[in-house]
Amino acid sequence: MLRVHFAVEDLARVQITALGPLAETQLSLRTVQRRDRAALSGGWRAHSGPRISADGRETARFLSSPAGGLVDLFTLVGAAGCMDEGIKRLVSAPQRRLRPEFSVLPRTSTRRAPWLAQVMDADPRTVRRMAGALQGCHRVAVDPYWGRIDQHLQGEVARRGRLMVQGGVGQLLDSLRPMAVGKPPVLDIPAYRPLVHREANFHLAGRPLVLAPSVFCEPVPQLFAGPQADTVVMVYPALSNPVDAAALWALPSAHTRYADASVPPALIALLGRTRAIVLCVIADHPACTTTQLAQRAGTSPASASEHATTLRGAGLTTLTRERKAALHTLTHLGLTLLNTNGSARASA
C-alpha cells in the first residue's frame, strides 16, 4: 500500500499528460522481459523481442529490471513529444542529476554488462551508448505502432481531462479505481509494492503530481519522485482491454507493408522507419495534405505532422498553402537524399 497525501494547494496542481515515446520505450523494455499479461502484450512481445539488439537487451535489464525497479527517466526527462527530443534531454542532463537516478538500483548484478557500470557513474560516452540503445529499441518495438499508441494515449488524456473539468480533481482521482482509490486529500494505491518509496506515506510537499497513462505500465501504478525533481510522476496503466490491445498490436495493413517494402533500408537506418516512410510518401504523392500523408503512411495525423515538421526543419520537405490546405512537397535536398539512398527503392 502507498498513500499519497495532498495539501489543499497540491490538489490545484494535478496534471494529466502522456510522457511520449521515450517513456513508452523504457516501459516497453520491462514488458518485453516478462511472460505475464499475454492477452494484452503477448503478440507484441513475440514480434518485437527478437528484434532488440544486444545493447538494447542489456539496457532493458538495467533501466527496467523484471525483478523490480525502474530507473527514473520520467521525472528526469519529463514529457517529450518525440523520441529525438527525449534523447536530447537525456544525454544533455547534468551528471549531478544522472548519478542519483542511475544509482537507485543495486550496483552488483551477475547479468549486468561491464559498460553499464560506467553509465551508473554518468560517464557521457556510455550515456550516449545507452541512448543509442534506447533509440534502437524504440525503432523496432514502439515506433511501428506509435501512431496507434499515441492516439490511444491522447484519447485517455482527453477522457480523464474531461472528468477533471466536469467534477474537479476529486472526480478525476475517483475515476482511477480500482488501481488507485482517491479520497482527497489522500490517494491510496492498494497493491503498490515499494521499489523506491519504502514508506507507506508519501507527501507531495508542494510539487505538482503528473498522472501519466502508459500502454506498457503494469496493472499497479508506479510513483516517481527523484530527489532533485520538481514534479512527481505517477505512471498508470491505460491498456486493460484485450480487444483494444489486439487493435494496437495488429500487424500493419497491406498498404503499410507496401510502404515498408518501398523504403530503402539505408533511409530507415538514417531517419527511423516512420519518418523514412513519411518522406517517401511525400515524394510519391507531392502536394498531399497532412491527413492524406497520415493515411498513406499508416500513422496518426499527429504523428505524421510531427515527422513532417522534423523533415521540414532539416530542409528535406517544404510546406505550401493552397486556400485552407497545407500541402507537403519534397525539396531538392530531399530528392537528393532519396536518390542517394534509393537503390533498394528503385528496384522495389
Helices and strands as residue ranges (DSSP letters): E 2-5, H 8-11, E 15-16, H 21-32, H 38-48, G 49-51, H 54-63, H 74-77, H 83-92, H 95-102, H 115-120, H 124-137, I 138-142, G 143-145, H 146-174, E 181-183, E 186-189, E 201-203, E 209-214, E 222-224, E 232-237, H 242-249, H 254-261, H 265-271, H 273-284, H 290-297, H 301-313, E 317-322, E 325-330, H 332-341, H 343-346
